[in-house]
Amino acid sequence: MKLSSELWADHRRRRLEPPAPTESAFPTGEALLSAIRNHHIDDHPLTRYANKLGTVHRLLLKIPGTRTMLGIERVELIHAIDSWARTGDPTRQSCGSLGARIDLIAETQVRAYHLLMSEDPGDPRVHAAWHDLAQLVDDYTCATAESAS
């Protein structure tokens, strides 16, 4: 296992420049979840941002004392997502901040996975965490479908 400083250095090295807002359609909830888990990251700006948010939330769990530094990065990523949404179609308005919504999905998925790997799978907290994640993804899907129409 890498040392905490090595994890942080690796994250900073791999950090991508913000992608250009070239896509107009929203990725699916499944595509976001896959990107957050580092499984498949396509070229869509939102999946790339979701991947970065997933990395931030994993680092928050693994490296104590980085809350302030990573909090700044979270805010920057949330604003970048919101800027992308406005640039893609300024007339399109979704309920609340799309960036905050994707950040919450990333945080919830990382927490749910962590609970699944560290607690008894039958623990009600594990079930509740995955239920919360499913609800957030459903909400994202509804909001982006409404916004796209």
C-alpha positions as a printed NumPy array, in Angstrom:
array([[  0.   ,   0.   ,   0.   ],
       [  1.264,   3.459,  -0.853],
       [  2.092,   5.887,   1.887],
       [ -0.287,   8.803,   2.34 ],
       [  2.142,  11.313,   0.835],
       [  2.656,   9.031,  -2.166],
       [ -1.119,   8.757,  -2.685],
       [ -1.432,  12.522,  -2.609],
       [  1.532,  13.029,  -4.953],
       [  0.119,  10.447,  -7.37 ],
       [ -3.263,  12.2  ,  -7.33 ],
       [ -1.682,  15.592,  -8.036],
       [  0.412,  14.139, -10.886],
       [ -2.589,  12.501, -12.546],
       [ -4.908,  15.475, -12.17 ],
       [ -6.184,  16.424, -15.597],
       [ -6.723,  19.906, -16.848],
       [-10.417,  20.803, -16.941],
       [-11.961,  19.388, -20.117],
       [-13.482,  21.653, -22.715],
       [-17.283,  21.828, -22.691],
       [-17.826,  20.107, -26.024],
       [-20.588,  17.647, -25.117],
       [-24.193,  18.669, -24.678],
       [-25.871,  15.434, -23.566],
       [-25.605,  14.275, -19.973],
       [-23.929,  10.963, -19.141],
       [-26.071,   8.276, -17.562],
       [-26.028,   7.642, -13.837],
       [-24.258,   4.358, -14.524],
       [-21.527,   6.173, -16.475],
       [-20.992,   8.55 , -13.544],
       [-20.778,   5.67 , -11.051],
       [-18.304,   3.832, -13.261],
       [-16.121,   6.93 , -13.559],
       [-16.24 ,   7.582,  -9.811],
       [-14.967,   4.031,  -9.2  ],
       [-12.202,   4.396, -11.835],
       [-13.705,   1.58 , -13.917],
       [-14.493,   3.354, -17.162],
       [-13.956,   7.026, -17.805],
       [-15.127,   8.157, -21.21 ],
       [-14.395,  11.512, -22.836],
       [-17.488,  13.262, -21.5  ],
       [-16.49 ,  16.214, -19.303],
       [-18.927,  15.235, -16.555],
       [-17.578,  11.692, -16.254],
       [-14.047,  13.083, -16.081],
       [-15.085,  15.511, -13.349],
       [-16.966,  12.716, -11.535],
       [-13.797,  10.626, -11.629],
       [-11.824,  13.47 , -10.059],
       [-14.471,  13.905,  -7.35 ],
       [-14.328,  10.174,  -6.61 ],
       [-10.561,  10.43 ,  -6.201],
       [-10.955,  13.4  ,  -3.855],
       [-13.444,  11.501,  -1.681],
       [-11.229,   8.399,  -1.566],
       [ -8.277,  10.551,  -0.534],
       [-10.388,  12.173,   2.187],
       [-10.958,   8.69 ,   3.641],
       [ -7.323,   7.592,   3.336],
       [ -5.334,  10.701,   4.24 ],
       [ -6.32 ,  12.441,   7.458],
       [ -5.578,  16.141,   7.623],
       [ -6.247,  16.936,   3.967],
       [ -9.825,  18.143,   4.406],
       [ -8.99 ,  21.807,   3.757],
       [ -6.793,  21.207,   0.722],
       [ -9.168,  18.666,  -0.788],
       [-12.153,  20.835,   0.123],
       [-10.75 ,  23.557,  -2.103],
       [-10.382,  21.08 ,  -4.943],
       [-13.96 ,  19.861,  -4.414],
       [-15.291,  23.41 ,  -4.67 ],
       [-13.259,  24.009,  -7.843],
       [-14.625,  20.82 ,  -9.416],
       [-18.213,  21.672,  -8.433],
       [-17.843,  25.12 , -10.001],
       [-16.253,  23.6  , -13.116],
       [-19.237,  21.259, -13.534],
       [-21.679,  24.13 , -13.078],
       [-19.715,  26.219, -15.596],
       [-19.809,  23.35 , -18.079],
       [-23.571,  23.057, -17.633],
       [-24.031,  26.789, -18.292],
       [-21.633,  26.791, -21.272],
       [-23.232,  23.723, -22.849],
       [-26.621,  25.445, -22.935],
       [-27.134,  28.636, -20.922],
       [-30.919,  28.328, -21.174],
       [-30.88 ,  24.901, -19.536],
       [-31.517,  25.123, -15.804],
       [-31.598,  22.058, -13.61 ],
       [-32.758,  21.935, -10.019],
       [-29.891,  23.325,  -7.967],
       [-26.212,  22.888,  -8.666],
       [-25.344,  20.009, -10.98 ],
       [-21.836,  20.087,  -9.532],
       [-23.114,  19.703,  -5.972],
       [-25.387,  16.864,  -7.105],
       [-22.505,  14.956,  -8.742],
       [-20.251,  15.65 ,  -5.741],
       [-22.873,  14.159,  -3.421],
       [-23.167,  11.087,  -5.653],
       [-19.371,  10.666,  -5.553],
       [-19.22 ,  11.125,  -1.782],
       [-22.086,   8.694,  -1.215],
       [-20.669,   6.043,  -3.553],
       [-17.216,   6.191,  -1.952],
       [-18.782,   5.96 ,   1.52 ],
       [-21.071,   3.066,   0.511],
       [-18.191,   1.12 ,  -1.028],
       [-16.019,   1.78 ,   2.03 ],
       [-18.782,   0.496,   4.326],
       [-19.28 ,  -2.582,   2.162],
       [-15.56 ,  -3.402,   2.334],
       [-15.116,  -2.635,   6.046],
       [-18.373,  -3.715,   7.713],
       [-20.576,  -6.783,   7.763],
       [-22.511,  -6.677,   4.462],
       [-25.687,  -7.421,   6.44 ],
       [-25.234,  -4.288,   8.551],
       [-28.217,  -1.948,   8.082],
       [-25.804,   0.963,   7.517],
       [-24.424,  -0.783,   4.428],
       [-27.922,  -1.273,   3.027],
       [-28.878,   2.327,   3.868],
       [-25.755,   3.709,   2.166],
       [-26.471,   1.821,  -1.068],
       [-30.138,   2.779,  -0.91 ],
       [-29.138,   6.445,  -0.534],
       [-26.829,   6.136,  -3.543],
       [-29.566,   4.584,  -5.68 ],
       [-31.929,   7.419,  -4.74 ],
       [-29.334,  10.068,  -5.639],
       [-28.689,   8.439,  -9.026],
       [-32.444,   8.277,  -9.697],
       [-32.74 ,  11.969,  -8.789],
       [-29.801,  12.83 , -11.083],
       [-31.394,  10.846, -13.928],
       [-34.734,  12.628, -13.499],
       [-33.135,  16.081, -13.229],
       [-30.928,  15.633, -16.289],
       [-33.789,  14.175, -18.335],
       [-35.957,  17.195, -17.469],
       [-33.101,  19.575, -18.181],
       [-32.309,  17.996, -21.553],
       [-35.891,  18.267, -22.778]])
